[in-house]
């Protein structure tokens, strides 16, 4: 199986933040004729969570078959921040409750409710009991990937969960920043499904990076994919990362890239919702080892993006630079060639906007963080 690469990126649309992604997702749901498949990590019982559920119900009522998979792994995060209400996971086990409460204590967040009744709504009941809707919600897959498929004609993938904070600001008033990408055309859906089923990439112009646990043949390729992108670049390396652990192999390759003259830019959130101490410990180490020779920026936005850009390629999706992302979680990225196209122009415009609003770190001495918390996080992330 192969795909003609001529003008192939004309089939792709970059969706910047939830403000662009959710209207397009809703439009695709409303226009679906036969089939919708949704794979999601977080699906909160909030405004956007209920809006997506409502249009899904409408689609099912007109005869569209809907297959929804929401990983049980996400319930701990759903219940520990923001509204603390999950659309599909209404009850927690004792272990899950302990984990959620621990996260609340370690990462206290202002303006979030203290006590919440997360009860089954009428909409939830209709979704769960609808004959045209199949829901998998109690399987613990550790699946961090997010994607939608519509009628085998469109696939949308990226890093955006279904929750209000992705559609604007969180309860700490941080603007969330992330991307999805829409691939339109049966050949692209086939390429995507082929990757999930066999691990094979069929296009010369783009590929998918996956971690996928299977009983017979698991695929964990994201760590090496990122490392190879760093190793092969000679001029430019841009890393925008929600959660960035100082893994030895990544520190080594970034230092080597700096030594061979690569211009390196790294952006992280100024105040991440989780793993903030580890993020700052990582960039402090990198700056110190390069004698402050790399460009580091902290964004006032909650940068939820997981992106790497080099001379030749662009990769973004769900995969953070952490031990969990590389060795425990199902993950999904897209990898594009760094060529002139409308998608790249729009991406560059978005990146420039993010850097304009961010604060440049001039010295590793300016980076402060909780060292005890960083040590604890080392075992968790």
C-alpha positions in Angstrom: 0.0 0.0 0.0 1.4 3.4 -0.9 0.1 7.0 -1.0 0.8 9.5 -3.8 2.7 12.3 -2.1 1.7 15.1 -4.6 0.2 18.0 -2.7 -0.5 15.6 0.1 -0.4 18.3 2.8 -3.3 20.0 1.2 -5.4 17.3 2.8 -4.2 18.3 6.3 -5.6 21.1 8.5 -3.8 22.3 11.7 -6.2 23.0 14.5 -4.7 25.4 17.1 -6.1 25.0 20.6 -9.5 23.7 21.6 -11.1 26.9 20.2 -10.4 25.6 16.7 -10.4 21.8 17.4 -13.7 21.5 19.1 -15.8 23.3 16.5 -14.2 21.1 13.8 -14.8 18.0 15.8 -18.4 18.9 16.4 -18.8 19.7 12.7 -17.4 16.3 11.8 -19.8 14.6 14.2 -22.8 16.4 12.8 -21.8 15.5 9.3 -21.0 11.8 10.0 -23.2 9.4 7.9 -22.3 5.9 9.1 -19.6 5.6 11.7 -17.7 7.5 14.4 -14.8 6.2 16.5 -13.4 8.2 19.4 -10.4 7.2 21.5 -9.9 9.6 24.5 -7.8 9.9 27.6 -9.8 12.6 29.6 -13.5 13.3 29.1 -14.8 15.6 31.8 -18.4 16.2 32.8 -18.3 19.9 32.0 -19.6 22.3 29.3 -17.5 21.0 26.3 -17.8 17.4 27.6 -21.5 17.6 27.6 -21.6 19.4 24.2 -19.6 16.7 22.5 -21.8 14.0 24.2 -25.0 15.8 23.0 -23.9 15.8 19.3 -22.8 12.2 19.6 -26.2 11.3 20.9 -27.8 13.2 18.0 -25.6 11.3 15.5 -26.6 8.0 17.1 -30.3 8.9 17.0 -30.0 9.4 13.2 -28.4 6.0 12.8 -24.7 6.6 13.0 -22.8 3.9 14.8 -20.5 5.3 17.5 -17.6 3.5 19.2 -16.1 5.3 22.2 -13.1 4.2 24.2 -12.2 6.2 27.3 -9.3 4.8 29.3 -9.9 3.9 33.0 -6.4 5.2 33.7 -7.6 8.8 33.2 -10.1 8.7 36.1 -7.4 9.7 38.7 -6.7 12.9 36.8 -10.4 13.5 36.0 -11.2 13.5 39.7 -8.2 15.4 41.0 -8.4 18.7 39.2 -10.7 21.3 37.6 -14.4 20.3 37.9 -13.4 16.9 39.4 -16.3 15.4 37.4 -15.8 12.7 34.8 -18.4 12.1 32.1 -17.9 8.4 32.0 -16.2 7.4 35.2 -18.7 8.2 38.0 -17.3 5.9 40.7 -13.7 5.3 41.9 -12.1 2.4 43.6 -10.4 3.0 46.9 -7.0 2.9 45.3 -8.1 5.5 42.7 -9.5 7.7 45.4 -6.2 7.6 47.3 -4.3 8.5 44.1 -6.6 11.4 43.3 -6.4 12.8 46.8 -2.6 12.4 46.8 -2.4 14.4 43.6 -4.7 17.1 45.1 -2.4 17.4 48.1 0.9 17.4 46.1 -0.5 19.8 43.4 -3.0 22.1 45.1 -5.0 24.2 42.6 -6.9 27.3 43.4 -10.6 27.8 42.6 -11.4 24.1 42.3 -14.3 22.7 44.2 -13.5 20.9 47.5 -16.4 18.4 47.5 -18.1 17.2 44.4 -21.1 14.9 43.7 -20.4 13.3 40.4 -23.7 11.8 39.6 -25.0 10.1 36.5 -26.8 12.6 34.3 -29.7 11.9 31.9 -27.3 12.5 29.0 -24.8 10.0 30.4 -27.6 7.4 30.8 -28.8 7.9 27.2 -25.3 7.5 25.9 -24.5 4.4 27.9 -27.8 2.7 26.9 -28.1 3.8 23.3 -28.1 0.8 20.9 -26.0 2.6 18.3 -23.3 3.6 20.9 -20.6 1.3 22.2 -18.6 2.5 25.2 -15.5 1.0 26.7 -14.8 2.9 29.9 -13.6 0.4 32.5 -10.6 -1.1 30.8 -7.2 0.1 32.2 -5.1 0.4 29.1 -2.9 3.3 30.1 -3.8 4.9 26.7 -2.8 8.5 26.6 -3.6 8.9 22.8 -6.5 11.1 21.5 -8.1 10.6 18.1 -11.3 10.6 16.1 -12.3 8.7 12.9 -15.4 9.7 10.9 -16.8 7.5 8.2 -13.3 6.3 7.2 -13.0 9.7 5.5 -11.5 11.8 8.2 -9.1 11.3 11.1 -8.3 13.9 13.8 -5.5 13.4 16.2 -3.3 15.3 18.6 -3.0 16.2 22.2 -6.3 17.8 23.2 -8.6 16.0 25.7 -12.3 16.7 26.0 -12.5 19.2 28.8 -13.3 22.9 29.3 -9.7 23.9 30.1 -8.6 22.8 26.6 -11.3 25.1 25.3 -9.9 28.2 26.8 -8.6 28.7 30.4 -8.4 26.4 33.4 -9.6 27.3 36.9 -6.2 28.9 37.6 -6.8 31.3 34.7 -4.1 29.7 32.6 -4.7 29.6 28.9 -4.3 26.1 27.5 -2.2 25.7 24.4 -2.2 22.5 22.2 -2.8 21.2 18.7 -4.8 18.7 16.8 -4.5 17.9 13.1 -7.3 16.9 10.6 -6.4 14.5 7.8 -9.1 14.3 5.2 -9.2 11.5 2.7 -9.8 7.7 2.8 -6.1 7.0 2.0 -5.0 8.8 5.2 -7.5 7.0 7.3 -6.3 3.7 5.8 -2.7 4.8 6.5 -3.6 5.6 10.1 -5.4 2.3 10.7 -2.6 0.4 9.0 -0.2 1.9 11.5 -2.3 1.0 14.5 -2.9 -2.6 13.2 0.6 -3.5 11.8 3.0 -0.8 12.9 3.7 0.0 9.2 4.0 3.5 7.8 2.8 3.7 4.2 3.4 7.3 3.1 6.8 8.8 2.2 5.6 12.3 3.2 4.4 11.7 6.7 4.3 8.9 9.4 2.7 8.2 12.7 4.8 7.6 15.9 3.1 5.2 18.3 3.5 3.4 21.5 0.9 0.6 21.5 0.6 -2.3 23.9 -0.5 -5.5 22.3 -0.7 -9.1 23.7 1.3 -10.5 20.8 3.5 -7.7 19.5 3.8 -4.3 21.4 5.2 -1.3 19.6 7.1 1.3 21.6 8.8 3.7 19.2 8.3 7.2 20.5 11.5 7.5 22.6 13.7 6.4 19.7 11.7 8.6 17.2 12.4 11.7 19.3 16.0 10.8 19.9 16.6 10.2 16.2 15.1 13.6 15.4 17.6 15.2 17.8 20.6 13.2 16.4 19.9 14.0 12.8 19.4 17.7 13.0 22.3 20.1 12.2 20.8 23.6 12.4 17.6 23.8 14.4 16.0 22.0 17.3 12.8 23.3 18.9 11.2 21.4 21.7 7.8 22.5 23.2 6.9 20.2 26.0 4.2 20.1 28.6 6.1 17.6 30.8 9.9 17.3 30.3 11.9 14.9 32.4 15.7 15.1 32.4 16.3 11.6 31.1 20.0 10.8 30.6 19.7 9.9 26.9 17.9 13.1 26.1 20.2 15.3 28.0 23.2 13.6 26.3 21.7 14.1 22.7 20.7 17.7 23.3 24.2 18.5 24.7 25.7 16.8 21.6 23.4 18.8 19.3 24.5 22.0 21.0 28.2 21.1 20.6 27.8 20.6 16.8 26.3 24.1 16.5 22.5 23.4 16.5 20.4 26.3 17.6 18.2 25.0 20.4 14.9 26.4 21.6 13.0 24.9 24.5 9.6 26.1 25.8 7.8 24.8 28.9 4.9 26.2 30.9 5.9 28.6 33.6 3.6 26.9 36.0 2.7 23.4 34.9 -0.3 21.7 36.5 1.8 18.6 37.2 5.5 17.9 37.2 6.5 21.6 37.4 9.6 20.9 39.6 10.9 18.2 37.2 10.3 20.5 34.2 12.4 23.3 35.8 15.1 20.9 37.0 15.5 19.6 33.4 15.9 23.0 31.8 18.2 24.2 34.6 20.4 21.2 34.0 20.5 21.7 30.2 21.3 25.3 30.5 24.0 24.7 33.1 25.6 22.0 30.9 25.6 24.2 27.8 26.8 27.3 29.7 23.4 28.9 29.1 24.0 28.3 25.4 20.4 27.2 24.6 17.3 29.4 24.4 14.8 28.6 27.1 11.4 30.1 27.4 8.7 29.8 30.1 5.1 30.4 28.9 2.4 32.0 31.0 0.1 29.6 29.1 -0.3 26.1 30.3 1.6 24.7 27.3 0.0 21.2 26.9 1.8 20.8 23.5 4.2 17.9 22.9 6.2 19.0 19.9 9.6 18.7 18.3 10.8 20.5 15.2 14.1 19.9 13.5 15.7 20.8 10.1 13.8 18.0 8.4 10.8 17.1 10.5 7.9 18.1 12.7 6.3 15.8 15.3 3.5 16.6 17.6 0.7 14.6 19.4 0.3 13.1 22.9 3.9 12.1 23.8 5.7 13.9 26.6 9.4 13.4 27.3 9.0 11.2 30.4 9.6 7.6 31.5 5.9 6.9 31.6 5.3 8.2 28.1 8.1 6.1 26.7 7.6 2.8 28.6 4.1 2.6 30.0 1.6 4.6 28.0 0.0 4.2 24.7 0.9 7.3 22.7 0.3 8.8 19.3 2.2 11.5 17.3 2.2 12.5 13.7 5.5 13.2 11.9 5.6 15.6 9.0 8.3 16.7 6.7 9.5 20.3 7.4 8.5 21.6 3.9 6.8 24.7 2.7 3.0 24.4 3.0 0.0 26.2 4.5 0.0 23.9 7.5 3.7 24.8 8.3 3.0 28.5 7.8 0.1 28.3 10.3 2.2 26.4 12.8 5.0 28.9 12.5 2.6 31.7 13.1 1.3 30.0 16.2 4.8 29.2 17.5 5.9 32.9 17.1 2.8 34.0 19.0 3.7 31.6 21.8 7.3 32.8 22.0 6.2 36.4 21.9 4.1 35.9 25.0 6.7 33.8 26.9 9.5 34.9 29.3 13.1 34.1 28.2 15.3 32.6 30.8 18.8 34.1 30.6 20.7 31.9 33.1 20.3 28.6 34.9 20.8 30.5 38.1 17.4 32.2 37.6 15.5 28.9 37.7 14.0 28.1 41.1 12.1 24.9 41.9 11.2 22.6 44.8 14.1 20.1 44.9 12.3 17.7 47.3 9.3 17.6 45.0 11.6 17.1 42.0 13.1 14.0 43.7 9.6 12.6 44.5 8.5 13.3 40.9 11.5 11.4 39.6 9.9 8.1 40.8 6.5 9.0 39.5 7.1 10.4 36.0 
